[in-house]
Amino acid sequence: MPARSNCASRSCARAPTSRRWLLRARDLAGTDDLQFTQEFLAEMLGVKRTSVTLHARTLQQAGMIKYSRGPYSDHQS
């Protein structure tokens, strides 16, 4: 059950918050190409950078964002 205990962690609990935050940032920027670093997102969401990495990977696998070394791009529009 390690996966279940990991999902109960603070980073997993912040998943909806991070999605809302990214959508809000996209709306304010008026573009899907957001130039955020993982360090910046971690600071804004109050989590560790490694949590941002894991969450971004999950969102990318779900087809919600596309990211690489460099900017994040939202693919919901």
C-alpha positions as CSV (number, residue, x, y, z in Angstrom):
1,M,0.0,0.0,0.0
2,P,2.8,2.5,-0.4
3,A,1.1,4.2,-3.3
4,R,-2.0,4.8,-1.2
5,S,0.1,6.4,1.6
6,N,1.9,8.5,-1.0
7,C,-1.4,9.7,-2.4
8,A,-2.4,10.9,1.1
9,S,0.6,13.1,1.1
10,R,0.3,16.9,1.0
11,S,1.5,17.0,-2.6
12,C,-1.3,14.7,-3.7
13,A,-3.9,16.7,-1.7
14,R,-2.7,19.8,-3.6
15,A,-3.3,18.3,-7.0
16,P,-6.7,20.1,-7.6
17,T,-5.1,23.3,-6.3
18,S,-2.3,23.1,-8.8
19,R,-4.6,22.4,-11.7
20,R,-6.8,25.4,-10.8
21,W,-3.7,27.6,-10.3
22,L,-2.4,26.6,-13.8
23,L,-5.7,27.2,-15.4
24,R,-6.0,30.6,-13.7
25,A,-2.5,31.5,-14.8
26,R,-3.3,30.5,-18.4
27,D,-6.4,32.6,-18.4
28,L,-4.5,35.6,-17.0
29,A,-1.6,35.1,-19.5
30,G,-4.0,34.7,-22.5
31,T,-1.8,31.9,-23.8
32,D,-1.3,28.1,-23.3
33,D,2.5,28.5,-23.2
34,L,3.4,29.3,-19.6
35,Q,7.1,30.0,-18.9
36,F,7.2,28.6,-15.3
37,T,10.0,26.7,-13.7
38,Q,9.3,23.8,-11.4
39,E,11.0,25.9,-8.6
40,F,8.6,28.8,-9.2
41,L,5.5,26.5,-9.2
42,A,6.7,24.8,-6.0
43,E,7.1,28.1,-4.3
44,M,3.7,29.3,-5.5
45,L,2.0,26.1,-4.4
46,G,3.9,25.7,-1.1
47,V,5.3,22.2,-2.0
48,K,8.7,20.7,-2.8
49,R,10.0,20.9,-6.3
50,T,10.1,17.1,-6.5
51,S,6.3,17.1,-5.8
52,V,5.8,19.4,-8.8
53,T,7.9,17.1,-11.0
54,L,5.7,14.1,-10.0
55,H,2.5,15.9,-10.4
56,A,3.5,17.4,-13.7
57,R,4.3,13.9,-15.0
58,T,0.9,12.7,-13.9
59,L,-0.9,15.6,-15.6
60,Q,1.1,15.0,-18.8
61,Q,0.3,11.3,-18.8
62,A,-3.4,12.3,-18.5
63,G,-3.0,14.6,-21.5
64,M,-3.7,17.7,-19.5
65,I,-0.4,19.5,-20.0
66,K,2.7,19.1,-22.0
67,Y,6.0,19.9,-20.5
68,S,9.7,19.3,-20.9
69,R,12.9,21.0,-19.8
70,G,11.5,24.5,-20.2
71,P,8.0,25.9,-20.3
72,Y,4.7,24.2,-19.5
73,S,1.9,24.2,-22.0
74,D,-1.7,23.6,-21.1
75,H,-3.5,21.3,-23.6
76,Q,-7.1,21.7,-22.4
77,S,-8.1,24.3,-24.9
